[in-house]
Amino acid sequence: ILSASYAGGNYVAGSLFLLFLFVVFIGMGITVVTMSFGRPSDVETPKGFHDSVGTGLPIMASMALVLLLGLYNPPQLVKLLNEAVAFLNQSS
């Protein structure tokens, strides 16, 4: 949508789209953060939980996999995705 509006010379529409999208994401973000963390308490309570390798490693491994697949797609994966697209196009 955005690239088509700028390619067509509709700079105002594209800019408004970006602005409204920004407002929506900020609004959703504020709502989610408030629901997740709640209102901060006045008294700081000590926490007994600390991150360890067991809690951080799966997250880091997932992030590394997403980065790797974003930079390089193995030929087998590309072939599988192309076959899935051909199958879905054939069914339609």
LUMGUFI-849969 format. One record per residue: residue in one letter; z, y, x of N, C-alpha, C in turn. Coordinates in steps of 0.2 Angstrom, whole numbers, plus 5000, padded with zeros to 4 digits. Atoms other than C-alpha are relative to their C-alpha. Example, Ala and Ser with C-alpha at 12.3 -4.5 7.8 and 13.67 -1.06 7.14 Angstrom:
residues 2
a500049945004503949785062500050065004;s499949944996503649955068500350054996;
END
This chain:
residues 92
i500049945004500050005000500050065004;l499949944995500550125014499450015004;s500649994996499050095025499450024996;a500649985005497850105010500150074998;s500049935002498550275005499950045005;y500249964995498450345022499249995002;a500750004998496750275025499550034995;g500449975006496150345008500150085000;g499849935000496850515013500550034996;n499549985004498250515001500650015004;y499450004996499550575013500650024996;v499549985004500650655000500349934996;a499850065003500750484990500349955005;g499750054995501050385006500750025002;s499349974998502450505011500549994995;l499550015006503250494994500249934999;f499850085000503150304994500549995006;l499550014995504050305011500750034998;l499449975002505350425005500449964995;f499650035005505750334989500249935002;l499850074997505750164999500650015004;f499549984996506950245011500750014995;v499549995005508050304996500349934997;v499850065003508050134988500449955005;f499750044995508550045004500750035002;i499349974998509950165008500549994994;g499550025006510650144990500249935000;m499850075000510549954991500549995006;g499650014995511349965008500750024999;i499449975001512750075003500449954995;t499750055005513049954988500349945003;v499850074997513049794998500650015005;v499549994995514149865012500750014996;t499449995004515449924999500249944997;m499850075002515449754991500349965005;s499850054995515549665007500750025003;f499449984996516949765016500550034996;g499549975005517749855001500350075003;r499749944997518850005004500449995006;p499650024994519650015021500850024998;s499349995001521549995020500350055005;d499749954996522750125027500449975006;v499650034995523750005037499549955004;e500450054996522849905051500449945001;t499750065000523249725050499749965006;p500350034995523049615065499649944998;k500550055002521649485064500149945005;g499950064995521849305071499349975001;f500750034999519949275071499750045006;h500549974995518849305086499449965001;d500650044999517049255089500149965006;s500050054994516749105100499349985001;v500650024999515249025107499749964994;g500250045005515248905092499850044994;t500249965006515049045079499450055002;g500549964998513849155089499449975003;l500650044997512649025097499549994994;p500550015005511848975080499650064998;i500449945002511449155076499550025005;m500549984995510749195093499449955001;a500550045000509749035093499550014994;s500449995005509049075076499650075001;m500349944998508649255082499449995005;a500550014994507749185098499449964997;l500550045003506749065087499550054996;v500449955004506149205075499650055005;l500349964995505749315091499449965003;l500550044997504749165099499449994995;l500650025005503749125083499750074998;g500349945001503449315081499550025006;l500449984995502649325098499549955002;y500550054998501849155100500049954994;n500050055005501249035086499749945003;p500350064997500948855092499449984996;p500650025003499248785088500149954994;q499850055006500048645077500250044994;l499749965005500948775067499450044996;v500649965002499348885065499649954995;k500450055004498348725059500449984994;l499650025006499748675047499950064995;l500049945005499748855039499350004997;n500750005003497848855038499849954995;e500150065004497848685030500350024993;a499649995006499148745017499650064996;v500449955004498148905013499349974997;a500650035003496548805011500249954994;f499850045006497448684999500250044994;l499849965006498148824989499450044997;n500649975003496448914988499649954996;q500450065003495648744983500349994993;s499750025006496948724969499950064995;s500149945005496648904961499450004997;
END
